[in-house]
């Protein structure tokens, strides 16, 4: 566990305020269909993270794997926000096996007199990170960037496989199969419709206008506007410089799902720091046949959690942001126990 020089011992009120502010910062975390399926409980001594089952997607995510991964991303965002303020956080994962929705407890061990600059840069990446589903450009992602993203994933207990040229055809076929299988399922289409046509006051979901127009590209991405609503212009790029990776874990249980979410967050923020866009693709793990295709690509050495696209995006045209829920809906502050 890392320690900070010149650490000071803050009082309980200061710790509670820091945890509350970090939970608010964690609202920026991306999630499956932007469901934001997390609930924070803040006391004077800890921040407790639970998955909100009312926001789990019964069709896309019947086991709750993607909801838990989403919570892991939020957990990493919270720890990142704390580190940027100099706080040393201790995380207990799956602290009570008898309570399956209780995913993590975060406590504070102390605070440095000044934060680490690398931690500040990492936090700043959460402020500008966004999901870009448009095709990326022809410029190749630097090898050192891919390695930095891999190192970030490995540091959080997961692994990253870079799709080789000889594996690209299988990935292309799997992405096409995932799109066709899900689009042919009326229940999936209804669930997608629900989360792409949310009331403005809900502060969640994926606005239909963020869906990207269908253009030729090597690997298909999820179509968020199956009703042929107006879509975001895809631009002139064609994904020819895109690197495709598979984030995978050794196990396939709640802890592995949570840690893969933390690793996913670290990957996204590291990509931003290197001037590269990162876009997760979960649809390939939502369909049994395409998830098995990813296992073949991994030669059976792990459990695929997500595919991540890495590429150079259009620096001029901004992508519309997605809404976020109010902190009061997500954070319960209970004070000293």
C-alpha positions as CSV (number, residue, x, y, z in Angstrom):
1,X,0.0,0.0,0.0
2,X,1.5,3.4,-0.9
3,X,2.2,6.0,1.7
4,X,2.5,9.7,1.5
5,X,5.3,11.8,3.1
6,X,4.3,14.4,5.6
7,X,0.9,12.9,6.1
8,X,-1.5,14.7,8.3
9,X,-4.4,13.3,10.3
10,X,-7.7,15.0,9.4
11,X,-10.7,14.9,11.6
12,X,-13.8,12.9,10.8
13,X,-15.8,15.8,9.5
14,X,-13.1,16.5,6.9
15,X,-12.9,12.9,5.9
16,X,-16.7,12.7,5.4
17,X,-16.6,15.9,3.3
18,X,-13.8,14.5,1.2
19,X,-15.6,11.2,0.6
20,X,-18.8,13.0,-0.3
21,X,-17.0,15.3,-2.8
22,X,-15.2,12.3,-4.4
23,X,-18.5,10.4,-4.8
24,X,-19.9,13.5,-6.5
25,X,-16.8,13.5,-8.9
26,X,-17.4,9.8,-9.6
27,X,-20.7,10.7,-11.2
28,X,-18.7,11.4,-14.4
29,X,-17.9,7.7,-14.7
30,X,-19.3,6.0,-17.9
31,X,-21.6,3.1,-17.5
32,X,-23.6,0.6,-19.6
33,X,-26.3,2.5,-21.4
34,X,-25.4,5.4,-19.0
35,X,-27.6,3.7,-16.4
36,X,-25.3,4.9,-13.6
37,X,-26.1,1.8,-11.5
38,X,-24.3,2.8,-8.3
39,X,-25.3,4.0,-4.9
40,X,-22.9,5.6,-2.4
41,X,-23.5,5.7,1.4
42,X,-21.2,8.2,3.0
43,X,-20.4,8.1,6.7
44,X,-17.8,10.0,8.7
45,X,-15.5,7.0,8.3
46,X,-16.2,5.4,4.9
47,X,-17.8,5.5,1.5
48,X,-19.8,2.3,0.8
49,X,-20.5,1.4,-2.8
50,X,-23.5,-0.8,-3.7
51,X,-25.0,-1.7,-7.0
52,X,-28.5,-0.4,-7.7
53,X,-30.4,-3.4,-9.0
54,X,-33.3,-1.2,-10.2
55,X,-30.9,0.0,-12.9
56,X,-29.6,-3.3,-14.0
57,X,-30.5,-4.2,-17.6
58,X,-32.5,-7.5,-17.6
59,X,-32.0,-8.2,-21.3
60,X,-28.5,-7.0,-22.0
61,X,-27.1,-7.7,-18.5
62,X,-29.1,-10.5,-16.8
63,X,-26.3,-11.5,-14.4
64,X,-25.3,-8.0,-13.4
65,X,-21.8,-8.3,-14.8
66,X,-21.9,-5.0,-16.7
67,X,-23.6,-3.2,-13.9
68,X,-20.8,-4.3,-11.5
69,X,-18.2,-3.3,-14.1
70,X,-19.8,0.1,-14.3
71,X,-19.7,0.3,-10.5
72,X,-16.0,-0.6,-10.6
73,X,-15.4,2.4,-13.0
74,X,-17.2,4.7,-10.5
75,X,-15.0,3.3,-7.7
76,X,-11.8,4.0,-9.6
77,X,-13.1,7.5,-10.4
78,X,-13.8,8.1,-6.7
79,X,-10.3,6.9,-5.6
80,X,-8.8,9.0,-8.4
81,X,-10.6,12.1,-7.1
82,X,-9.3,11.4,-3.6
83,X,-5.7,10.9,-4.7
84,X,-5.8,14.3,-6.6
85,X,-6.5,15.9,-3.2
86,X,-3.7,14.0,-1.5
87,X,-5.8,11.4,0.3
88,X,-4.6,7.9,0.8
89,X,-7.5,5.6,0.3
90,X,-7.9,2.0,1.4
91,X,-10.4,-0.1,-0.6
92,X,-12.1,-3.3,0.8
93,X,-13.7,-5.1,-2.1
94,X,-16.7,-7.4,-1.6
95,X,-16.5,-6.7,2.1
96,X,-19.5,-8.8,3.1
97,X,-20.1,-11.9,1.0
98,X,-23.6,-12.2,2.7
99,X,-24.6,-8.9,1.1
100,X,-24.0,-9.4,-2.7
101,X,-24.9,-5.9,-3.7
102,X,-22.3,-4.4,-1.3
103,X,-19.3,-4.1,-3.6
104,X,-16.7,-1.9,-1.8
105,X,-15.9,0.1,1.3
106,X,-13.4,3.0,0.9
107,X,-11.7,4.5,4.0
108,X,-9.1,7.2,4.3
109,X,-5.8,6.5,6.1
110,X,-4.4,10.0,5.9
111,X,-3.6,13.0,3.7
112,X,-0.4,14.3,2.3
113,X,0.6,17.9,2.7
114,X,0.5,18.2,-1.1
115,X,-1.0,15.8,-3.8
116,X,1.1,14.0,-6.3
117,X,1.1,15.7,-9.7
118,X,0.6,12.5,-11.5
119,X,-2.6,11.9,-9.5
120,X,-3.8,15.4,-10.4
121,X,-3.2,14.7,-14.1
122,X,-5.1,11.5,-13.8
123,X,-8.1,13.3,-12.1
124,X,-8.0,16.0,-14.8
125,X,-8.6,13.3,-17.4
126,X,-11.9,12.5,-15.8
127,X,-13.0,16.1,-16.6
128,X,-12.4,15.8,-20.3
129,X,-13.0,12.1,-21.0
130,X,-15.9,11.2,-23.2
131,X,-17.0,8.2,-25.2
132,X,-16.6,8.7,-28.9
133,X,-18.3,6.1,-31.1
134,X,-17.4,7.8,-34.4
135,X,-14.7,6.1,-36.5
136,X,-11.2,7.0,-35.5
137,X,-8.7,8.4,-37.9
138,X,-5.9,6.9,-40.0
139,X,-3.1,7.9,-37.7
140,X,-1.8,4.8,-35.9
141,X,-2.0,4.7,-32.1
142,X,1.6,4.8,-30.8
143,X,2.9,1.6,-29.4
144,X,4.0,3.3,-26.2
145,X,0.4,4.5,-25.6
146,X,-0.9,0.9,-26.0
147,X,1.7,-0.3,-23.6
148,X,0.8,2.4,-21.1
149,X,-2.9,1.4,-21.3
150,X,-1.9,-2.2,-20.8
151,X,0.2,-1.3,-17.8
152,X,-2.7,0.6,-16.3
153,X,-5.0,-2.4,-16.7
154,X,-2.5,-4.8,-15.2
155,X,-2.0,-2.6,-12.2
156,X,-5.7,-3.2,-11.3
157,X,-5.7,-6.9,-11.5
158,X,-6.9,-7.4,-15.1
159,X,-5.2,-8.0,-18.5
160,X,-5.3,-6.5,-21.9
161,X,-5.0,-8.4,-25.2
162,X,-4.2,-6.4,-28.3
163,X,-6.0,-7.9,-31.3
164,X,-3.4,-9.1,-33.9
165,X,-3.9,-8.6,-37.6
166,X,-4.6,-12.3,-38.0
167,X,-7.4,-12.1,-35.4
168,X,-9.1,-9.1,-36.9
169,X,-11.4,-11.0,-39.2
170,X,-12.8,-13.0,-36.3
171,X,-13.4,-9.8,-34.3
172,X,-15.2,-8.2,-37.4
173,X,-17.4,-11.3,-37.7
174,X,-18.2,-11.3,-33.9
175,X,-19.1,-7.6,-33.9
176,X,-21.4,-8.1,-36.9
177,X,-23.0,-11.2,-35.2
178,X,-23.6,-9.3,-31.9
179,X,-25.3,-6.5,-33.8
180,X,-27.6,-8.7,-35.8
181,X,-28.5,-11.0,-32.9
182,X,-29.4,-8.1,-30.6
183,X,-31.2,-6.1,-33.2
184,X,-33.4,-9.1,-34.0
185,X,-34.5,-9.4,-30.4
186,X,-37.7,-7.4,-29.7
187,X,-36.9,-7.4,-26.0
188,X,-33.5,-5.9,-26.6
189,X,-35.0,-3.3,-28.9
190,X,-37.5,-2.3,-26.2
191,X,-34.8,-2.1,-23.6
192,X,-32.6,0.0,-25.9
193,X,-35.6,2.3,-26.7
194,X,-36.1,2.8,-23.0
195,X,-32.6,4.0,-22.3
196,X,-32.2,6.1,-25.5
197,X,-35.5,8.0,-24.9
198,X,-35.2,9.0,-21.3
199,X,-37.0,12.1,-19.9
200,X,-34.6,15.1,-19.7
201,X,-35.1,15.3,-15.9
202,X,-33.9,11.7,-15.4
203,X,-30.2,12.6,-15.9
204,X,-29.3,9.3,-17.4
205,X,-29.5,7.2,-20.6
206,X,-27.9,7.6,-24.0
207,X,-29.6,10.5,-26.0
208,X,-30.5,9.2,-29.4
209,X,-28.6,12.2,-31.0
210,X,-25.3,10.7,-29.8
211,X,-25.8,7.7,-32.0
212,X,-23.4,7.6,-34.9
213,X,-24.5,7.4,-38.5
214,X,-23.8,4.0,-40.1
215,X,-20.7,4.3,-42.3
216,X,-18.2,1.8,-43.6
217,X,-15.8,0.8,-40.9
218,X,-13.8,-2.3,-40.1
219,X,-15.6,-3.3,-36.9
220,X,-19.2,-2.5,-36.3
221,X,-20.2,-0.6,-33.1
222,X,-23.6,-0.7,-31.4
223,X,-26.3,1.3,-33.1
224,X,-28.1,3.3,-30.4
225,X,-30.8,4.6,-32.8
226,X,-32.4,1.5,-34.4
227,X,-35.5,3.6,-35.2
228,X,-33.6,5.5,-37.8
229,X,-33.7,8.8,-35.8
230,X,-31.3,11.5,-36.8
231,X,-27.7,10.5,-35.9
232,X,-24.4,12.2,-35.2
233,X,-22.3,12.7,-38.3
234,X,-19.6,10.1,-38.5
235,X,-17.0,12.3,-40.1
236,X,-14.4,11.3,-42.7
237,X,-12.4,8.8,-40.7
238,X,-12.6,5.1,-41.3
239,X,-11.1,3.4,-38.2
240,X,-8.0,2.3,-40.2
241,X,-5.7,3.5,-37.4
242,X,-7.8,2.0,-34.6
243,X,-6.3,-0.5,-32.2
244,X,-8.7,-3.1,-30.8
245,X,-8.1,-4.7,-27.4
246,X,-9.9,-7.1,-25.2
247,X,-9.9,-6.5,-21.4
248,X,-10.0,-9.8,-19.6
249,X,-9.7,-11.3,-16.2
250,X,-8.6,-14.6,-14.7
251,X,-12.0,-15.2,-13.0
252,X,-15.7,-14.6,-13.7
253,X,-17.2,-13.5,-10.4
254,X,-18.3,-10.3,-8.7
255,X,-14.8,-9.4,-7.6
256,X,-13.4,-9.9,-11.0
257,X,-16.2,-7.9,-12.5
258,X,-15.5,-5.0,-10.0
259,X,-11.8,-5.1,-10.6
260,X,-12.2,-5.1,-14.4
261,X,-14.3,-2.0,-14.0
262,X,-11.5,-0.3,-12.1
263,X,-9.0,-1.5,-14.8
264,X,-11.4,-0.1,-17.4
265,X,-11.4,3.3,-15.8
266,X,-7.6,3.3,-15.5
267,X,-7.4,2.4,-19.2
268,X,-9.8,5.2,-20.3
269,X,-8.0,7.9,-18.2
270,X,-4.5,6.7,-19.3
271,X,-5.6,7.0,-23.0
272,X,-6.8,10.5,-22.4
273,X,-3.4,11.4,-20.8
274,X,-1.7,10.2,-24.0
275,X,-4.0,12.1,-26.3
276,X,-5.9,9.0,-27.5
277,X,-9.6,8.3,-27.5
278,X,-10.9,5.1,-25.9
279,X,-14.3,3.7,-26.6
280,X,-15.7,0.5,-24.8
281,X,-17.7,-2.1,-26.7
282,X,-19.7,-4.3,-24.4
283,X,-22.1,-5.8,-27.0
284,X,-19.6,-8.5,-27.9
285,X,-19.8,-9.9,-24.3
286,X,-23.6,-9.7,-24.2
287,X,-24.2,-12.4,-26.8
288,X,-23.1,-15.9,-25.9
289,X,-21.8,-16.8,-29.3
290,X,-19.6,-13.7,-29.6
291,X,-18.4,-13.9,-26.1
292,X,-17.2,-17.4,-27.0
293,X,-15.5,-15.9,-30.1
294,X,-13.6,-13.6,-27.8
295,X,-12.5,-16.5,-25.6
296,X,-11.1,-18.2,-28.8
297,X,-9.2,-15.0,-29.5
298,X,-7.8,-15.1,-26.0
299,X,-6.9,-18.8,-26.6
300,X,-9.0,-19.7,-23.5
301,X,-6.6,-18.0,-21.0
302,X,-9.2,-15.7,-19.5
303,X,-12.7,-14.3,-19.3
304,X,-13.4,-11.4,-21.7
305,X,-15.1,-8.5,-20.1
306,X,-15.1,-5.7,-22.7
307,X,-13.6,-4.8,-26.0
308,X,-11.9,-1.4,-26.1
309,X,-11.2,0.7,-29.2
310,X,-8.2,3.0,-29.1
311,X,-7.7,5.7,-31.7
312,X,-7.1,9.2,-32.8
313,X,-10.4,11.1,-32.9
314,X,-11.4,14.3,-34.7
315,X,-10.0,17.1,-32.6
316,X,-12.4,19.7,-34.0
317,X,-15.9,18.3,-33.9
318,X,-17.0,17.8,-30.3
319,X,-19.2,14.8,-29.4
320,X,-22.4,15.6,-27.4
321,X,-22.1,14.7,-23.7
322,X,-24.4,12.4,-21.9
323,X,-26.5,13.5,-18.9
324,X,-25.7,12.7,-15.2
325,X,-28.0,12.2,-12.2
326,X,-28.1,14.5,-9.3
327,X,-25.7,13.7,-6.4
328,X,-28.7,13.6,-4.1
329,X,-30.1,10.7,-6.0
330,X,-26.9,8.7,-5.9
331,X,-25.3,9.7,-2.6
332,X,-26.7,9.0,0.9
333,X,-25.0,10.9,3.6
334,X,-25.6,9.4,7.0
335,X,-23.0,11.2,9.2
336,X,-21.1,9.7,12.1
337,X,-22.3,6.2,13.2
